[in-house]
């Protein structure tokens, strides 16, 4: 099972590197949208906590 995890991780790493090399603009867009999603989630948690306090 541990060997399968290593193989899957290497396949994922190779795919990410291939994607960045072949389409850097698209890769940058994906990273940016990921950070926007994380930021929105953090804002939502903050708004929820503020609502609980009030």
mmCIF file of the N, C-alpha and C atoms, coordinates in Angstrom:
data_MODEL
# 
_entry.id   MODEL 
# 
loop_
_atom_site.group_PDB 
_atom_site.id 
_atom_site.type_symbol 
_atom_site.label_atom_id 
_atom_site.label_alt_id 
_atom_site.label_comp_id 
_atom_site.label_asym_id 
_atom_site.label_entity_id 
_atom_site.label_seq_id 
_atom_site.pdbx_PDB_ins_code 
_atom_site.Cartn_x 
_atom_site.Cartn_y 
_atom_site.Cartn_z 
_atom_site.occupancy 
_atom_site.B_iso_or_equiv 
_atom_site.pdbx_formal_charge 
_atom_site.auth_seq_id 
_atom_site.auth_comp_id 
_atom_site.auth_asym_id 
_atom_site.auth_atom_id 
_atom_site.pdbx_PDB_model_num 
ATOM 1   N N  . UNK A 1 1  ? 0.826   -1.199 0.000   1.00 0.00 ? 1  UNK A N  1 
ATOM 2   C CA . UNK A 1 1  ? 0.000   0.000  0.000   1.00 0.00 ? 1  UNK A CA 1 
ATOM 3   C C  . UNK A 1 1  ? 0.865   1.255  0.000   1.00 0.00 ? 1  UNK A C  1 
ATOM 4   N N  . UNK A 1 2  ? 1.943   1.240  0.769   1.00 0.00 ? 2  UNK A N  1 
ATOM 5   C CA . UNK A 1 2  ? 2.827   2.402  0.807   1.00 0.00 ? 2  UNK A CA 1 
ATOM 6   C C  . UNK A 1 2  ? 3.484   2.620  -0.546  1.00 0.00 ? 2  UNK A C  1 
ATOM 7   N N  . UNK A 1 3  ? 3.776   1.529  -1.235  1.00 0.00 ? 3  UNK A N  1 
ATOM 8   C CA . UNK A 1 3  ? 4.386   1.633  -2.562  1.00 0.00 ? 3  UNK A CA 1 
ATOM 9   C C  . UNK A 1 3  ? 3.412   2.294  -3.545  1.00 0.00 ? 3  UNK A C  1 
ATOM 10  N N  . UNK A 1 4  ? 2.134   1.971  -3.439  1.00 0.00 ? 4  UNK A N  1 
ATOM 11  C CA . UNK A 1 4  ? 1.123   2.574  -4.309  1.00 0.00 ? 4  UNK A CA 1 
ATOM 12  C C  . UNK A 1 4  ? 1.014   4.069  -4.051  1.00 0.00 ? 4  UNK A C  1 
ATOM 13  N N  . UNK A 1 5  ? 1.140   4.488  -2.794  1.00 0.00 ? 5  UNK A N  1 
ATOM 14  C CA . UNK A 1 5  ? 1.098   5.918  -2.467  1.00 0.00 ? 5  UNK A CA 1 
ATOM 15  C C  . UNK A 1 5  ? 2.280   6.643  -3.099  1.00 0.00 ? 5  UNK A C  1 
ATOM 16  N N  . UNK A 1 6  ? 3.454   6.024  -3.044  1.00 0.00 ? 6  UNK A N  1 
ATOM 17  C CA . UNK A 1 6  ? 4.642   6.644  -3.635  1.00 0.00 ? 6  UNK A CA 1 
ATOM 18  C C  . UNK A 1 6  ? 4.487   6.790  -5.139  1.00 0.00 ? 6  UNK A C  1 
ATOM 19  N N  . UNK A 1 7  ? 3.986   5.756  -5.782  1.00 0.00 ? 7  UNK A N  1 
ATOM 20  C CA . UNK A 1 7  ? 3.789   5.800  -7.233  1.00 0.00 ? 7  UNK A CA 1 
ATOM 21  C C  . UNK A 1 7  ? 2.771   6.876  -7.595  1.00 0.00 ? 7  UNK A C  1 
ATOM 22  N N  . UNK A 1 8  ? 1.663   6.934  -6.859  1.00 0.00 ? 8  UNK A N  1 
ATOM 23  C CA . UNK A 1 8  ? 0.633   7.942  -7.126  1.00 0.00 ? 8  UNK A CA 1 
ATOM 24  C C  . UNK A 1 8  ? 1.175   9.343  -6.910  1.00 0.00 ? 8  UNK A C  1 
ATOM 25  N N  . UNK A 1 9  ? 1.995   9.535  -5.886  1.00 0.00 ? 9  UNK A N  1 
ATOM 26  C CA . UNK A 1 9  ? 2.577   10.846 -5.622  1.00 0.00 ? 9  UNK A CA 1 
ATOM 27  C C  . UNK A 1 9  ? 3.514   11.258 -6.753  1.00 0.00 ? 9  UNK A C  1 
ATOM 28  N N  . UNK A 1 10 ? 4.342   10.324 -7.230  1.00 0.00 ? 10 UNK A N  1 
ATOM 29  C CA . UNK A 1 10 ? 5.253   10.632 -8.326  1.00 0.00 ? 10 UNK A CA 1 
ATOM 30  C C  . UNK A 1 10 ? 4.490   10.963 -9.608  1.00 0.00 ? 10 UNK A C  1 
ATOM 31  N N  . UNK A 1 11 ? 3.412   10.241 -9.873  1.00 0.00 ? 11 UNK A N  1 
ATOM 32  C CA . UNK A 1 11 ? 2.596   10.539 -11.054 1.00 0.00 ? 11 UNK A CA 1 
ATOM 33  C C  . UNK A 1 11 ? 2.000   11.933 -10.936 1.00 0.00 ? 11 UNK A C  1 
ATOM 34  N N  . UNK A 1 12 ? 1.532   12.294 -9.765  1.00 0.00 ? 12 UNK A N  1 
ATOM 35  C CA . UNK A 1 12 ? 0.969   13.624 -9.545  1.00 0.00 ? 12 UNK A CA 1 
ATOM 36  C C  . UNK A 1 12 ? 2.024   14.709 -9.742  1.00 0.00 ? 12 UNK A C  1 
ATOM 37  N N  . UNK A 1 13 ? 3.213   14.498 -9.189  1.00 0.00 ? 13 UNK A N  1 
ATOM 38  C CA . UNK A 1 13 ? 4.291   15.481 -9.319  1.00 0.00 ? 13 UNK A CA 1 
ATOM 39  C C  . UNK A 1 13 ? 4.685   15.649 -10.784 1.00 0.00 ? 13 UNK A C  1 
ATOM 40  N N  . UNK A 1 14 ? 4.817   14.546 -11.502 1.00 0.00 ? 14 UNK A N  1 
ATOM 41  C CA . UNK A 1 14 ? 5.176   14.614 -12.922 1.00 0.00 ? 14 UNK A CA 1 
ATOM 42  C C  . UNK A 1 14 ? 4.095   15.339 -13.709 1.00 0.00 ? 14 UNK A C  1 
ATOM 43  N N  . UNK A 1 15 ? 2.830   15.073 -13.390 1.00 0.00 ? 15 UNK A N  1 
ATOM 44  C CA . UNK A 1 15 ? 1.737   15.750 -14.089 1.00 0.00 ? 15 UNK A CA 1 
ATOM 45  C C  . UNK A 1 15 ? 1.763   17.251 -13.833 1.00 0.00 ? 15 UNK A C  1 
ATOM 46  N N  . UNK A 1 16 ? 2.005   17.657 -12.588 1.00 0.00 ? 16 UNK A N  1 
ATOM 47  C CA . UNK A 1 16 ? 2.052   19.090 -12.264 1.00 0.00 ? 16 UNK A CA 1 
ATOM 48  C C  . UNK A 1 16 ? 3.202   19.762 -13.001 1.00 0.00 ? 16 UNK A C  1 
ATOM 49  N N  . UNK A 1 17 ? 4.355   19.148 -13.011 1.00 0.00 ? 17 UNK A N  1 
ATOM 50  C CA . UNK A 1 17 ? 5.506   19.725 -13.718 1.00 0.00 ? 17 UNK A CA 1 
ATOM 51  C C  . UNK A 1 17 ? 5.217   19.816 -15.216 1.00 0.00 ? 17 UNK A C  1 
ATOM 52  N N  . UNK A 1 18 ? 4.624   18.779 -15.786 1.00 0.00 ? 18 UNK A N  1 
ATOM 53  C CA . UNK A 1 18 ? 4.276   18.790 -17.209 1.00 0.00 ? 18 UNK A CA 1 
ATOM 54  C C  . UNK A 1 18 ? 3.289   19.915 -17.514 1.00 0.00 ? 18 UNK A C  1 
ATOM 55  N N  . UNK A 1 19 ? 2.300   20.079 -16.647 1.00 0.00 ? 19 UNK A N  1 
ATOM 56  C CA . UNK A 1 19 ? 1.301   21.132 -16.859 1.00 0.00 ? 19 UNK A CA 1 
ATOM 57  C C  . UNK A 1 19 ? 1.941   22.515 -16.804 1.00 0.00 ? 19 UNK A C  1 
ATOM 58  N N  . UNK A 1 20 ? 2.831   22.724 -15.851 1.00 0.00 ? 20 UNK A N  1 
ATOM 59  C CA . UNK A 1 20 ? 3.487   24.030 -15.716 1.00 0.00 ? 20 UNK A CA 1 
ATOM 60  C C  . UNK A 1 20 ? 4.361   24.323 -16.935 1.00 0.00 ? 20 UNK A C  1 
ATOM 61  N N  . UNK A 1 21 ? 5.067   23.325 -17.409 1.00 0.00 ? 21 UNK A N  1 
ATOM 62  C CA . UNK A 1 21 ? 5.964   23.529 -18.554 1.00 0.00 ? 21 UNK A CA 1 
ATOM 63  C C  . UNK A 1 21 ? 5.183   23.769 -19.841 1.00 0.00 ? 21 UNK A C  1 
ATOM 64  N N  . UNK A 1 22 ? 4.128   23.001 -20.070 1.00 0.00 ? 22 UNK A N  1 
ATOM 65  C CA . UNK A 1 22 ? 3.401   23.117 -21.339 1.00 0.00 ? 22 UNK A CA 1 
ATOM 66  C C  . UNK A 1 22 ? 2.438   24.298 -21.376 1.00 0.00 ? 22 UNK A C  1 
ATOM 67  N N  . UNK A 1 23 ? 1.913   24.705 -20.221 1.00 0.00 ? 23 UNK A N  1 
ATOM 68  C CA . UNK A 1 23 ? 0.947   25.810 -20.193 1.00 0.00 ? 23 UNK A CA 1 
ATOM 69  C C  . UNK A 1 23 ? 1.114   26.633 -18.924 1.00 0.00 ? 23 UNK A C  1 
ATOM 70  N N  . UNK A 1 24 ? 2.143   27.458 -18.861 1.00 0.00 ? 24 UNK A N  1 
ATOM 71  C CA . UNK A 1 24 ? 2.381   28.220 -17.626 1.00 0.00 ? 24 UNK A CA 1 
ATOM 72  C C  . UNK A 1 24 ? 1.279   29.227 -17.304 1.00 0.00 ? 24 UNK A C  1 
ATOM 73  N N  . UNK A 1 25 ? 0.662   29.782 -18.328 1.00 0.00 ? 25 UNK A N  1 
ATOM 74  C CA . UNK A 1 25 ? -0.401  30.764 -18.083 1.00 0.00 ? 25 UNK A CA 1 
ATOM 75  C C  . UNK A 1 25 ? -1.594  30.079 -17.425 1.00 0.00 ? 25 UNK A C  1 
ATOM 76  N N  . UNK A 1 26 ? -1.966  28.933 -17.934 1.00 0.00 ? 26 UNK A N  1 
ATOM 77  C CA . UNK A 1 26 ? -3.103  28.189 -17.364 1.00 0.00 ? 26 UNK A CA 1 
ATOM 78  C C  . UNK A 1 26 ? -2.775  27.714 -15.947 1.00 0.00 ? 26 UNK A C  1 
ATOM 79  N N  . UNK A 1 27 ? -1.548  27.287 -15.727 1.00 0.00 ? 27 UNK A N  1 
ATOM 80  C CA . UNK A 1 27 ? -1.143  26.849 -14.391 1.00 0.00 ? 27 UNK A CA 1 
ATOM 81  C C  . UNK A 1 27 ? -1.225  28.009 -13.404 1.00 0.00 ? 27 UNK A C  1 
ATOM 82  N N  . UNK A 1 28 ? -0.811  29.199 -13.832 1.00 0.00 ? 28 UNK A N  1 
ATOM 83  C CA . UNK A 1 28 ? -0.888  30.374 -12.963 1.00 0.00 ? 28 UNK A CA 1 
ATOM 84  C C  . UNK A 1 28 ? -2.342  30.724 -12.651 1.00 0.00 ? 28 UNK A C  1 
ATOM 85  N N  . UNK A 1 29 ? -3.219  30.576 -13.633 1.00 0.00 ? 29 UNK A N  1 
ATOM 86  C CA . UNK A 1 29 ? -4.637  30.846 -13.397 1.00 0.00 ? 29 UNK A CA 1 
ATOM 87  C C  . UNK A 1 29 ? -5.218  29.871 -12.373 1.00 0.00 ? 29 UNK A C  1 
ATOM 88  N N  . UNK A 1 30 ? -4.818  28.609 -12.467 1.00 0.00 ? 30 UNK A N  1 
ATOM 89  C CA . UNK A 1 30 ? -5.316  27.617 -11.514 1.00 0.00 ? 30 UNK A CA 1 
ATOM 90  C C  . UNK A 1 30 ? -4.838  27.912 -10.101 1.00 0.00 ? 30 UNK A C  1 
ATOM 91  N N  . UNK A 1 31 ? -3.576  28.292 -9.964  1.00 0.00 ? 31 UNK A N  1 
ATOM 92  C CA . UNK A 1 31 ? -3.043  28.627 -8.640  1.00 0.00 ? 31 UNK A CA 1 
ATOM 93  C C  . UNK A 1 31 ? -3.751  29.852 -8.082  1.00 0.00 ? 31 UNK A C  1 
ATOM 94  N N  . UNK A 1 32 ? -3.959  30.852 -8.934  1.00 0.00 ? 32 UNK A N  1 
ATOM 95  C CA . UNK A 1 32 ? -4.635  32.068 -8.486  1.00 0.00 ? 32 UNK A CA 1 
ATOM 96  C C  . UNK A 1 32 ? -6.063  31.754 -8.040  1.00 0.00 ? 32 UNK A C  1 
ATOM 97  N N  . UNK A 1 33 ? -6.782  30.937 -8.794  1.00 0.00 ? 33 UNK A N  1 
ATOM 98  C CA . UNK A 1 33 ? -8.150  30.607 -8.396  1.00 0.00 ? 33 UNK A CA 1 
ATOM 99  C C  . UNK A 1 33 ? -8.157  29.803 -7.096  1.00 0.00 ? 33 UNK A C  1 
ATOM 100 N N  . UNK A 1 34 ? -7.145  28.992 -6.876  1.00 0.00 ? 34 UNK A N  1 
ATOM 101 C CA . UNK A 1 34 ? -7.035  28.260 -5.615  1.00 0.00 ? 34 UNK A CA 1 
ATOM 102 C C  . UNK A 1 34 ? -6.863  29.202 -4.443  1.00 0.00 ? 34 UNK A C  1 
ATOM 103 N N  . UNK A 1 35 ? -5.992  30.198 -4.605  1.00 0.00 ? 35 UNK A N  1 
ATOM 104 C CA . UNK A 1 35 ? -5.787  31.164 -3.527  1.00 0.00 ? 35 UNK A CA 1 
ATOM 105 C C  . UNK A 1 35 ? -7.021  32.023 -3.298  1.00 0.00 ? 35 UNK A C  1 
ATOM 106 N N  . UNK A 1 36 ? -7.744  32.350 -4.356  1.00 0.00 ? 36 UNK A N  1 
ATOM 107 C CA . UNK A 1 36 ? -8.988  33.105 -4.199  1.00 0.00 ? 36 UNK A CA 1 
ATOM 108 C C  . UNK A 1 36 ? -9.999  32.276 -3.408  1.00 0.00 ? 36 UNK A C  1 
ATOM 109 N N  . UNK A 1 37 ? -10.071 30.984 -3.703  1.00 0.00 ? 37 UNK A N  1 
ATOM 110 C CA . UNK A 1 37 ? -10.980 30.105 -2.972  1.00 0.00 ? 37 UNK A CA 1 
ATOM 111 C C  . UNK A 1 37 ? -10.628 30.019 -1.497  1.00 0.00 ? 37 UNK A C  1 
ATOM 112 N N  . UNK A 1 38 ? -9.335  29.907 -1.195  1.00 0.00 ? 38 UNK A N  1 
ATOM 113 C CA . UNK A 1 38 ? -8.900  29.857 0.202   1.00 0.00 ? 38 UNK A CA 1 
ATOM 114 C C  . UNK A 1 38 ? -9.219  31.169 0.904   1.00 0.00 ? 38 UNK A C  1 
ATOM 115 N N  . UNK A 1 39 ? -8.989  32.283 0.216   1.00 0.00 ? 39 UNK A N  1 
ATOM 116 C CA . UNK A 1 39 ? -9.278  33.596 0.790   1.00 0.00 ? 39 UNK A CA 1 
ATOM 117 C C  . UNK A 1 39 ? -10.770 33.754 1.068   1.00 0.00 ? 39 UNK A C  1 
ATOM 118 N N  . UNK A 1 40 ? -11.595 33.347 0.114   1.00 0.00 ? 40 UNK A N  1 
ATOM 119 C CA . UNK A 1 40 ? -13.042 33.442 0.312   1.00 0.00 ? 40 UNK A CA 1 
ATOM 120 C C  . UNK A 1 40 ? -13.504 32.580 1.480   1.00 0.00 ? 40 UNK A C  1 
ATOM 121 N N  . UNK A 1 41 ? -12.923 31.392 1.608   1.00 0.00 ? 41 UNK A N  1 
ATOM 122 C CA . UNK A 1 41 ? -13.286 30.511 2.724   1.00 0.00 ? 41 UNK A CA 1 
ATOM 123 C C  . UNK A 1 41 ? -12.893 31.138 4.057   1.00 0.00 ? 41 UNK A C  1 
ATOM 124 N N  . UNK A 1 42 ? -11.724 31.749 4.113   1.00 0.00 ? 42 UNK A N  1 
ATOM 125 C CA . UNK A 1 42 ? -11.291 32.401 5.351   1.00 0.00 ? 42 UNK A CA 1 
ATOM 126 C C  . UNK A 1 42 ? -12.201 33.574 5.699   1.00 0.00 ? 42 UNK A C  1 
ATOM 127 N N  . UNK A 1 43 ? -12.601 34.331 4.699   1.00 0.00 ? 43 UNK A N  1 
ATOM 128 C CA . UNK A 1 43 ? -13.526 35.450 4.947   1.00 0.00 ? 43 UNK A CA 1 
ATOM 129 C C  . UNK A 1 43 ? -14.870 34.941 5.453   1.00 0.00 ? 43 UNK A C  1 
ATOM 130 N N  . UNK A 1 44 ? -15.342 33.841 4.894   1.00 0.00 ? 44 UNK A N  1 
ATOM 131 C CA . UNK A 1 44 ? -16.623 33.277 5.322   1.00 0.00 ? 44 UNK A CA 1 
ATOM 132 C C  . UNK A 1 44 ? -16.549 32.785 6.767   1.00 0.00 ? 44 UNK A C  1 
ATOM 133 N N  . UNK A 1 45 ? -15.434 32.152 7.128   1.00 0.00 ? 45 UNK A N  1 
ATOM 134 C CA . UNK A 1 45 ? -15.265 31.701 8.512   1.00 0.00 ? 45 UNK A CA 1 
ATOM 135 C C  . UNK A 1 45 ? -15.225 32.910 9.452   1.00 0.00 ? 45 UNK A C  1 
ATOM 136 N N  . UNK A 1 46 ? -14.539 33.960 9.039   1.00 0.00 ? 46 UNK A N  1 
ATOM 137 C CA . UNK A 1 46 ? -14.489 35.175 9.849   1.00 0.00 ? 46 UNK A CA 1 
ATOM 138 C C  . UNK A 1 46 ? -15.862 35.799 10.033  1.00 0.00 ? 46 UNK A C  1 
ATOM 139 N N  . UNK A 1 47 ? -16.630 35.851 8.955   1.00 0.00 ? 47 UNK A N  1 
ATOM 140 C CA . UNK A 1 47 ? -17.980 36.407 9.051   1.00 0.00 ? 47 UNK A CA 1 
ATOM 141 C C  . UNK A 1 47 ? -18.859 35.545 9.953   1.00 0.00 ? 47 UNK A C  1 
ATOM 142 N N  . UNK A 1 48 ? -18.705 34.233 9.870   1.00 0.00 ? 48 UNK A N  1 
ATOM 143 C CA . UNK A 1 48 ? -19.473 33.328 10.724  1.00 0.00 ? 48 UNK A CA 1 
ATOM 144 C C  . UNK A 1 48 ? -19.122 33.531 12.194  1.00 0.00 ? 48 UNK A C  1 
ATOM 145 N N  . UNK A 1 49 ? -17.845 33.628 12.482  1.00 0.00 ? 49 UNK A N  1 
ATOM 146 C CA . UNK A 1 49 ? -17.420 33.827 13.873  1.00 0.00 ? 49 UNK A CA 1 
ATOM 147 C C  . UNK A 1 49 ? -17.897 35.172 14.408  1.00 0.00 ? 49 UNK A C  1 
ATOM 148 N N  . UNK A 1 50 ? -17.844 36.205 13.558  1.00 0.00 ? 50 UNK A N  1 
ATOM 149 C CA . UNK A 1 50 ? -18.336 37.520 13.962  1.00 0.00 ? 50 UNK A CA 1 
ATOM 150 C C  . UNK A 1 50 ? -19.832 37.453 14.260  1.00 0.00 ? 50 UNK A C  1 
ATOM 151 N N  . UNK A 1 51 ? -20.561 36.713 13.435  1.00 0.00 ? 51 UNK A N  1 
ATOM 152 C CA . UNK A 1 51 ? -22.000 36.538 13.671  1.00 0.00 ? 51 UNK A CA 1 
ATOM 153 C C  . UNK A 1 51 ? -22.290 35.821 14.986  1.00 0.00 ? 51 UNK A C  1 
ATOM 154 N N  . UNK A 1 52 ? -21.447 34.877 15.345  1.00 0.00 ? 52 UNK A N  1 
ATOM 155 C CA . UNK A 1 52 ? -21.644 34.167 16.613  1.00 0.00 ? 52 UNK A CA 1 
ATOM 156 C C  . UNK A 1 52 ? -21.404 35.077 17.810  1.00 0.00 ? 52 UNK A C  1 
ATOM 157 N N  . UNK A 1 53 ? -20.444 35.970 17.680  1.00 0.00 ? 53 UNK A N  1 
ATOM 158 C CA . UNK A 1 53 ? -20.101 36.862 18.793  1.00 0.00 ? 53 UNK A CA 1 
ATOM 159 C C  . UNK A 1 53 ? -21.194 37.895 19.015  1.00 0.00 ? 53 UNK A C  1 
ATOM 160 N N  . UNK A 1 54 ? -21.804 38.355 17.965  1.00 0.00 ? 54 UNK A N  1 
ATOM 161 C CA . UNK A 1 54 ? -22.832 39.410 18.096  1.00 0.00 ? 54 UNK A CA 1 
ATOM 162 C C  . UNK A 1 54 ? -24.122 38.875 18.600  1.00 0.00 ? 54 UNK A C  1 
# 
